[in-house]
Amino acid sequence: FLMEYLHRQPMDESVRRLRFILPFAYATGLRLTELVDARLGRLYSVPLKRDLGVRWMLKVLGKGGKWRAVPMPGMVMDALRDYLAWRGLNADPLDNPGDIPLIARLRLGQDMGSLDPTTLYKALKTFFREAAAALATQGHHDDAKKMAKASTHWLRHTRGAHSAETMPVNMIQRLLGHASVATTSIYTSTDDETLFIQLEHSLHRISPH
């Protein structure tokens, strides 16, 4: 819903920036400070071992001054190339000065300096509230209330929860940069509905019918 709502908005610099930020933040699960700290010079590509093409990675400086490499999926790289071209830069990320931030301030063509974390936080909070209001008009009031409370950290938690559906816990730990696997394990806890379904299924074995 968020992406559909965003793509219905009239195009301006703020909307164009969000069209990169949302897939970038959701796909990588980066912390707020990691998002604004990301630089083009920290991107690199590596040939795929089992197929043609390359995989793009981003070096991220996380908590405790620890570096990690985070995958940049194809859809995120496509959004980045479009965003760079919109900013008047080369669409190839590596053909630009390395100190340019992935997320720019709202001054088209001026990429000097970092975006303040508070500014990004407020921009996303405003967008989530506007989207929530639109959702409420469609009658989805419970969903709207939850969306109105969303933040950058909500995107990170969403990535963790969705990753748990297909990834082993150690891979999620690497992606999110958790120091302890115990922190990551909150995303792998079996939910009540799954517990109910599995118990229901197991009881069929002793049913007289």
C-alpha positions in Angstrom: 0.0 0.0 0.0 2.8 2.4 0.9 4.5 2.0 -2.5 1.3 2.3 -4.4 0.3 5.4 -2.4 3.8 6.9 -3.0 3.6 6.4 -6.8 0.3 8.2 -6.9 1.7 11.4 -5.5 2.6 14.3 -7.7 6.3 14.1 -8.5 8.5 16.6 -6.7 12.0 16.3 -5.1 10.6 14.9 -1.8 8.6 12.2 -3.5 11.5 11.3 -5.8 13.7 10.9 -2.8 11.2 8.7 -1.1 10.9 6.5 -4.2 14.5 5.5 -3.4 14.4 5.6 0.4 11.5 3.2 0.9 12.9 0.3 -1.1 16.4 1.0 0.1 15.5 1.0 3.8 13.1 -1.9 3.5 15.5 -4.2 1.5 18.5 -3.5 3.7 17.0 -3.0 7.1 19.6 -0.4 7.9 19.4 1.7 11.0 18.5 5.4 10.7 22.1 6.6 11.2 23.4 3.9 8.7 21.0 5.2 6.1 22.2 8.8 6.2 25.8 7.7 6.5 25.8 5.5 3.3 28.1 6.8 0.6 28.5 6.0 -3.1 32.1 5.1 -2.5 31.1 2.3 -0.3 29.3 0.5 -3.1 31.1 -2.3 -4.9 30.2 -5.2 -7.2 31.4 -8.8 -7.3 30.8 -11.3 -10.2 28.3 -14.0 -9.4 29.9 -17.4 -8.8 27.0 -19.5 -10.3 25.6 -17.2 -13.0 26.2 -14.2 -15.3 26.1 -10.8 -13.7 27.2 -9.2 -10.5 26.0 -8.7 -7.0 26.1 -5.2 -5.6 27.1 -4.7 -1.9 27.3 -1.7 0.4 29.8 -1.4 3.2 28.0 -0.2 6.3 29.5 1.3 9.4 27.3 0.0 12.2 27.1 0.1 16.0 30.4 -0.1 17.8 32.3 1.1 14.8 31.9 -2.4 13.1 31.7 -2.7 9.4 29.5 -5.2 7.5 28.6 -5.8 3.9 24.9 -5.5 3.0 23.4 -6.8 -0.3 21.9 -4.2 -2.6 19.2 -6.1 -4.6 18.6 -5.3 -8.3 15.4 -3.3 -7.6 17.3 -1.1 -5.1 20.1 -0.4 -7.5 17.6 0.5 -10.3 15.9 2.9 -7.9 19.3 4.4 -7.0 20.3 4.9 -10.6 17.0 6.7 -11.3 17.5 8.8 -8.2 21.1 9.7 -9.1 20.0 10.8 -12.6 17.2 12.9 -11.0 19.9 14.6 -8.9 21.9 15.5 -12.0 24.6 12.9 -11.3 25.9 10.0 -13.3 23.4 7.1 -13.2 26.4 4.7 -12.7 27.0 5.0 -8.9 30.8 4.4 -9.3 31.2 7.2 -11.9 30.5 9.8 -9.2 32.7 11.2 -6.3 32.8 8.5 -3.6 31.8 10.9 -0.7 28.4 11.7 -2.2 25.6 10.3 0.1 23.1 7.9 -1.3 20.3 10.0 0.3 20.6 13.7 -0.5 19.3 16.8 1.1 16.3 18.4 -0.6 18.4 20.8 -2.7 18.5 19.4 -6.2 22.1 19.2 -7.6 23.7 20.0 -4.2 25.1 16.9 -2.6 27.6 18.4 -0.2 27.3 17.2 3.4 25.2 14.6 5.2 21.5 14.5 5.7 20.7 14.9 9.4 19.1 11.7 10.9 16.4 13.8 12.5 15.4 15.2 9.1 15.1 11.8 7.5 13.1 10.5 10.5 10.7 13.4 10.3 10.3 13.0 6.5 9.4 9.4 6.9 7.1 10.0 9.8 5.2 12.7 7.8 4.9 10.3 4.9 3.6 7.5 7.1 1.0 9.7 8.7 -0.2 11.0 5.3 -0.5 7.4 4.0 -2.3 6.4 7.1 -4.9 9.1 6.6 -5.4 7.9 3.0 -5.8 4.3 4.3 -8.4 5.4 6.9 -10.5 6.9 4.1 -10.7 3.5 2.6 -12.2 2.1 5.8 -9.0 0.3 7.1 -9.0 2.1 10.4 -7.0 -0.5 12.4 -4.3 -0.6 9.8 -4.3 3.2 9.5 -3.7 3.5 13.3 -0.7 1.1 13.1 0.8 2.9 10.0 0.5 6.3 11.7 2.9 5.0 14.3 5.4 3.7 11.8 9.0 5.0 11.7 12.4 4.2 10.1 12.8 1.5 12.8 9.5 0.0 11.7 11.0 -0.5 8.3 14.0 -2.3 9.9 11.8 -4.5 12.0 9.6 -5.3 8.9 12.7 -6.5 7.1 13.7 -8.7 10.0 10.2 -10.2 10.2 9.9 -10.8 6.5 13.5 -12.2 6.2 12.6 -14.8 8.9 10.1 -16.4 6.5 12.9 -17.5 4.1 16.3 -16.9 5.8 18.2 -18.7 8.5 18.7 -16.7 11.7 22.5 -16.3 11.2 21.9 -14.6 7.8 19.4 -12.2 9.3 21.9 -11.4 12.0 24.5 -10.6 9.4 22.1 -8.4 7.4 20.9 -6.4 10.4 24.3 -6.2 12.1 23.1 -7.6 15.4 26.0 -8.3 17.9 24.1 -11.3 19.4 22.0 -13.9 17.6 19.6 -13.6 20.7 18.6 -10.2 19.4 17.8 -11.6 16.0 15.8 -14.5 17.4 12.8 -12.2 18.1 12.0 -12.5 14.4 12.1 -16.2 14.3 9.7 -16.9 17.1 6.7 -19.0 15.9 3.6 -16.8 15.9 0.3 -17.9 17.5 -1.5 -18.7 14.3 1.3 -21.0 13.1 1.2 -22.7 16.5 -2.6 -23.1 16.3 -2.4 -24.6 12.8 0.3 -27.0 13.6 -1.4 -28.2 16.8 -4.7 -28.6 15.0 -3.0 -30.7 12.4 -1.2 -32.9 14.9 -4.5 -33.7 16.7 -6.0 -35.1 13.5 -3.7 -38.1 14.0 -5.6 -39.2 17.1 -9.1 -38.3 15.8 -11.4 -41.3 15.6 -12.7 -40.0 12.3 
